[in-house]
Amino acid sequence: MKHKQTTTKLAFFAGATALAAMAPQAHSQSADALIDKLVDKGILTVNEAKDLRVDADKDFKTAFAAKTGMPDWVTGYKFSGDVRGRYEQFGADNPAFVDRTRLRYRVRVGFSVNMLDNVEAGFRLGSGDSAGNPVSNNTTMENNFSKKNIWVDAAYGKYTAINSDGWLLAATIGKMDNPFTFTPMVFDPDITPEGAALTGGYTINDKHSLAFTGAAFVLDEEKASSHDPMMYGGQVLLNSKWNDKWSSSVGVGALAIVSPEQLSNANVAQNNQGNTRLASGIPKYNFTPLIADASVTYNFDKAPFYTGPFPVKFAVEGINNPGAAKDNNAYWVGVTFGKSGTKKTWDLTYRYEFLGADAWYDQMVDDDNGAYYQTALGNGGAAGFVGGTNVKGHMVKASYSFTDSLTFSATCYMNELINNVSNGTTDSNNSAFHFFADLMWKF
């Protein structure tokens, strides 16, 4: 009887191992599920299952290397991306404003490789209109079905030096996802800065943890000057989970731009506007903003048409730029009900924002958040609806996730200029709205 049981186990060992080797793409799902089932039925012991997983992992790595041609120090890779379709509309009460609608899309596809010794490298390609706009991956549907541009959206290398005993420390160089967690009042969500960043964290206890970021980014490279414009910054966050219901976050940060005199119209593209500028387009003031944010979240047990615990989050963020003599403050306050992103979840957000003209560099902020300039600025600016600083108003956004991969959202900005004098002309009716509806597939 004992001999029969041993033979049966060996047969299952062989079968499960063969399954892992022959189907490496389903390794983590099919092989582990089979092993767990054998343990549940008493055919394998826990220790035997552990040994089998080790053998299966070895076979998987061998098959992975053979089928992909990757060297043995490559431990895995990942494809990711998203496709988004957008309907967009601009409107205003001013009779000089021309109401506009347009259809746009965004596509991003990325690939990353994990290697031994905690090393990672990756890149991402993304859509976008001409000139590689840093604050938008949107492409407008126009010009008789013309072929569209694809740009390098990210290209980076990362090394995680420490990941143990509650500590995490990693260094990233290249063109990367923004390592800072400031909101769109500070950085547009589409910005992928270029330079180097150091990120990390420390788990204090089961309730509190720290996260920190330090970075140095290149804004432009000047052939005729040794003073290239650069951005430096740091941020520290204290994240707390007090119990299953309550959590909070408090953060402080500082940013600084050196050699802002190089940020002229001739050197860098001006996609947003709002800063006080000289005739050449150079910002009049320095940018050394101090930034603080805080949020508190409460989880309700349930909500209508929502799967799982229902979070309600109150948040605030503020900026003071001591490098500017005036119009140097900004803040927003808001509330978010729910959190979309997984199947049958939704969220609803309201925010009021006041973003002073020189609170921060206008090329970094959310380009969707704008107002109407009836007259073009005299320093290279544009007339019409333009995003940037020097705006105040409301934002409402609603999202619903039909599946884990498909989310619909609708967003509306309703703003006006704070300072309504453009090129010596007073724009007395400068309020405008910006509405867009998105359908996004992610993978």
Secondary structure as the mmCIF struct_conf table of DSSP 4:
data_model
#
loop_
_struct_conf.conf_type_id
_struct_conf.id
_struct_conf.beg_label_comp_id
_struct_conf.beg_label_asym_id
_struct_conf.beg_label_seq_id
_struct_conf.end_label_comp_id
_struct_conf.end_label_asym_id
_struct_conf.end_label_seq_id
HELX_RH_AL_P HELX_RH_AL_P1 LYS A 2 MET A 22
HELX_RH_3T_P HELX_RH_3T_P1 PRO A 24 ALA A 26
HELX_RH_PI_P HELX_RH_PI_P1 HIS A 27 ALA A 31
HELX_RH_AL_P HELX_RH_AL_P2 ASP A 32 ASP A 40
TURN_TY1_P TURN_TY1_P1 LYS A 41 GLY A 42
BEND BEND1 ILE A 43 LEU A 44
HELX_RH_AL_P HELX_RH_AL_P3 VAL A 46 THR A 68
TURN_TY1_P TURN_TY1_P2 ASP A 72 TRP A 73
STRN STRN1 VAL A 74 GLY A 91
BEND BEND2 ASP A 93 ASN A 94
TURN_TY1_P TURN_TY1_P3 PRO A 95 ALA A 96
BEND BEND3 PHE A 97 PHE A 97
STRN STRN2 ARG A 100 MET A 115
TURN_TY1_P TURN_TY1_P4 LEU A 116 ASN A 118
STRN STRN3 VAL A 119 SER A 127
BEND BEND4 ASP A 129 ASP A 129
TURN_TY1_P TURN_TY1_P5 SER A 130 ALA A 131
TURN_TY1_P TURN_TY1_P6 PRO A 134 VAL A 135
STRN STRN4 THR A 139 THR A 140
TURN_TY1_P TURN_TY1_P7 ASN A 143 PHE A 145
STRN STRN5 ILE A 150 SER A 164
TURN_TY1_P TURN_TY1_P8 ASP A 165 GLY A 166
STRN STRN6 TRP A 167 LYS A 175
BEND BEND5 ASP A 177 ASP A 177
TURN_TY1_P TURN_TY1_P9 PRO A 184 VAL A 186
BEND BEND6 PHE A 187 PHE A 187
TURN_TY1_P TURN_TY1_P10 PRO A 189 ASP A 190
STRN STRN7 GLU A 194 THR A 203
BEND BEND7 ASN A 205 LYS A 207
STRN STRN8 HIS A 208 VAL A 218
TURN_TY1_P TURN_TY1_P11 LYS A 223 ALA A 224
BEND BEND8 SER A 226 SER A 226
STRN STRN9 MET A 230 LYS A 241
BEND BEND9 ASN A 243 LYS A 245
STRN STRN10 TRP A 246 VAL A 258
HELX_RH_3T_P HELX_RH_3T_P2 PRO A 260 GLN A 262
TURN_TY1_P TURN_TY1_P12 ASN A 265 ASN A 267
BEND BEND10 VAL A 268 VAL A 268
BEND BEND11 ASN A 272 ASN A 272
STRN STRN11 GLN A 273 GLN A 273
BEND BEND12 ASN A 275 ASN A 275
STRN STRN12 ARG A 277 ARG A 277
TURN_TY1_P TURN_TY1_P13 ALA A 279 SER A 280
BEND BEND13 GLY A 281 GLY A 281
STRN STRN13 PRO A 283 PRO A 283
BEND BEND14 LYS A 284 TYR A 285
STRN STRN14 LEU A 290 PHE A 300
BEND BEND15 ASP A 301 ASP A 301
TURN_TY1_P TURN_TY1_P14 PRO A 304 PHE A 305
BEND BEND16 GLY A 308 GLY A 308
STRN STRN15 PHE A 310 ASN A 320
TURN_TY1_P TURN_TY1_P15 PRO A 322 GLY A 323
BEND BEND17 ALA A 324 ASP A 327
STRN STRN16 ASN A 329 GLY A 338
BEND BEND18 GLY A 341 THR A 342
TURN_TY1_P TURN_TY1_P16 LYS A 343 LYS A 344
STRN STRN17 THR A 345 LEU A 355
TURN_TY1_P TURN_TY1_P17 ALA A 357 ASP A 358
BEND BEND19 ALA A 359 TRP A 360
TURN_TY1_P TURN_TY1_P18 ASP A 362 MET A 364
BEND BEND20 VAL A 365 VAL A 365
TURN_TY1_P TURN_TY1_P19 ASP A 367 ASP A 368
BEND BEND21 ASN A 369 ASN A 369
STRN STRN18 GLY A 370 TYR A 373
BEND BEND22 GLN A 374 THR A 375
TURN_TY1_P TURN_TY1_P20 GLY A 378 ASN A 379
BEND BEND23 GLY A 380 GLY A 380
BEND BEND24 ALA A 383 ALA A 383
STRN STRN19 GLY A 384 GLY A 387
STRN STRN20 GLY A 388 GLY A 388
BEND BEND25 THR A 389 ASN A 390
STRN STRN21 VAL A 391 SER A 401
BEND BEND26 PHE A 402 SER A 405
STRN STRN22 LEU A 406 LEU A 417
BEND BEND27 ILE A 418 ASN A 419
STRN STRN23 VAL A 421 SER A 422
TURN_TY1_P TURN_TY1_P21 ASN A 423 GLY A 424
STRN STRN24 THR A 425 THR A 426
BEND BEND28 SER A 428 SER A 428
STRN STRN25 ALA A 432 LYS A 442
#
